[in-house]
């Protein structure tokens, strides 16, 4: 008989300690849609909202599962939208990019507030509320990605925002990848 391996994860409930702004109102918009950067991460290793299932993305849609885990793990956070602007996942028809947060809305937590819950260096470099957030379902240290995923992220999430906002930095400097070892950063930043 094989006994299952159970992993226990502890989640910091960030919603009960800080005020989270998640309404589609003017004061909650990214100023003149001029994001500081596009941050790419995965759900498993996310710097603020880690979701431990699924670890490996499969052709079965996991969007609802991620949403339910987000609600369970961060119970005090009143969700109107996912915290990420875009989410990507593998489905039976291939990779799909979902727009899961209105593009003009800020990320729900500021860098200053987030420093209390995570030690990521990203908070010192960017105001995360003023960034566009793209997340990949799964663990980018374990999952293997095809050219199709990189192409979709580049063509649907990155290039339109880069061209629309015309930042004064190169595409390579505009995109910040907080991903694992199996994610090919240059595949999304090369024109």
C-alpha positions in Angstrom: 0.0 0.0 0.0 1.3 3.4 -1.0 0.5 6.2 1.4 0.0 9.7 -0.2 2.5 12.4 0.5 0.8 15.3 2.1 2.3 18.7 1.9 1.1 21.4 4.4 1.3 25.0 3.3 0.7 28.0 5.5 -0.8 31.1 3.9 -0.6 34.5 5.4 -4.0 36.0 5.3 -3.1 39.4 4.0 -6.6 40.7 3.5 -7.4 41.1 7.2 -4.5 43.4 7.9 -4.6 45.9 5.1 -7.1 47.6 3.0 -7.3 46.1 -0.4 -8.7 48.2 -3.3 -10.4 46.1 -5.9 -13.2 48.2 -7.3 -13.4 49.4 -10.9 -13.3 53.1 -10.0 -11.3 56.0 -11.3 -9.1 56.3 -8.2 -8.0 52.7 -8.6 -6.8 53.0 -12.1 -3.2 52.8 -13.3 -2.4 56.4 -14.0 -3.1 57.2 -17.7 -2.3 53.5 -18.4 1.4 54.0 -18.1 2.5 50.9 -16.3 6.0 50.8 -14.9 6.6 47.2 -16.1 4.9 43.9 -17.0 5.6 41.3 -14.3 5.4 37.7 -15.4 5.1 35.0 -12.6 3.5 31.7 -12.0 0.7 30.7 -9.6 2.8 28.2 -7.7 5.7 30.5 -6.8 3.9 33.8 -6.8 5.6 36.4 -4.7 2.4 37.4 -2.9 -0.4 35.0 -3.7 1.1 31.5 -4.1 -1.4 28.8 -5.2 0.0 25.3 -4.7 -2.4 23.3 -7.0 -2.0 22.6 -9.8 1.8 22.3 -9.8 1.9 21.0 -13.4 -0.6 22.5 -15.8 -2.6 19.9 -17.8 -5.1 20.1 -20.6 -7.9 20.2 -18.0 -8.9 23.8 -17.3 -7.7 24.8 -13.9 -8.9 28.4 -13.8 -11.9 27.7 -11.5 -9.6 25.6 -9.2 -7.1 28.5 -8.9 -9.9 31.0 -8.2 -11.4 28.7 -5.5 -8.0 28.2 -3.9 -7.3 31.9 -4.0 -10.6 32.5 -2.1 -9.9 29.8 0.4 -6.2 30.7 1.0 -6.8 34.5 1.3 -10.2 34.5 3.0 -10.4 38.1 4.0 -9.7 39.4 0.5 -13.0 40.5 -1.1 -12.5 39.4 -4.7 -14.1 41.3 -7.6 -11.4 40.1 -9.9 -8.3 38.0 -9.9 -5.2 40.0 -8.8 -3.5 39.3 -12.1 -4.4 41.1 -15.4 -3.8 38.0 -17.5 -3.6 34.3 -16.7 -2.4 31.6 -19.1 -3.1 27.9 -19.0 -2.9 24.8 -21.2 -6.3 23.5 -22.3 -7.3 20.8 -24.7 -7.2 23.3 -27.5 -3.8 24.6 -26.6 -2.6 27.5 -24.5 -5.2 30.1 -23.6 -4.7 33.6 -22.3 -7.5 35.0 -20.1 -8.0 38.7 -19.3 -8.8 38.2 -15.6 -8.6 41.8 -14.3 -9.6 45.0 -16.2 -6.4 46.2 -17.8 -6.8 49.7 -16.3 -7.1 48.5 -12.7 -4.1 48.5 -10.4 -2.8 45.4 -8.8 -4.7 45.2 -5.5 -1.8 45.7 -3.1 1.0 48.3 -3.1 4.7 47.5 -2.8 4.8 49.1 0.6 2.0 46.9 1.9 3.3 43.8 0.3 6.7 44.2 2.0 5.0 43.1 5.2 4.2 39.7 3.7 6.9 38.9 1.2 10.7 39.5 0.9 10.7 39.9 -2.9 13.2 42.4 -4.2 10.6 43.5 -6.8 9.0 45.9 -4.2 12.1 48.0 -4.1 12.4 48.3 -7.9 8.7 48.9 -8.9 5.5 50.0 -7.4 3.7 46.7 -8.1 0.3 48.5 -8.2 1.4 50.3 -11.3 2.5 47.2 -13.2 0.6 44.8 -15.5 0.7 41.3 -14.0 0.7 38.1 -16.1 0.6 34.7 -14.4 1.0 31.2 -15.7 -0.9 28.4 -14.0 1.5 26.0 -12.4 5.1 25.9 -11.3 7.7 27.3 -13.8 10.4 25.4 -12.0 8.8 22.1 -13.0 6.5 22.6 -16.0 7.8 22.6 -19.6 6.5 25.2 -22.0 6.3 25.2 -25.8 6.9 28.1 -28.2 3.1 28.6 -28.4 3.0 29.8 -24.8 5.8 32.3 -25.2 4.3 33.5 -28.5 0.8 34.0 -26.9 2.2 35.9 -23.9 4.3 38.1 -26.1 1.6 38.8 -28.7 -1.4 39.1 -26.5 -0.1 40.4 -23.2 3.2 42.2 -23.9 3.5 43.7 -27.3 0.1 45.5 -27.3 0.8 47.2 -24.0 4.3 48.1 -25.0 3.2 49.7 -28.2 0.2 51.4 -26.6 2.2 52.9 -23.7 5.5 53.6 -25.5 7.7 53.3 -22.4 11.2 54.9 -22.5 12.9 51.5 -22.0 13.6 48.5 -24.1 11.2 45.6 -24.2 13.7 43.5 -22.3 13.8 46.1 -19.5 10.0 46.6 -19.5 9.3 42.9 -18.9 10.2 41.5 -15.5 10.1 37.7 -15.2 9.7 36.3 -11.7 9.6 32.8 -13.0 11.3 29.5 -12.4 14.2 27.9 -14.2 12.2 26.2 -16.9 10.7 29.5 -18.2 12.6 31.0 -21.2 12.6 34.8 -20.4 14.2 35.7 -23.7 11.4 34.0 -25.6 8.9 36.7 -24.4 11.2 39.7 -24.6 12.8 39.4 -28.1 10.9 41.2 -30.8 
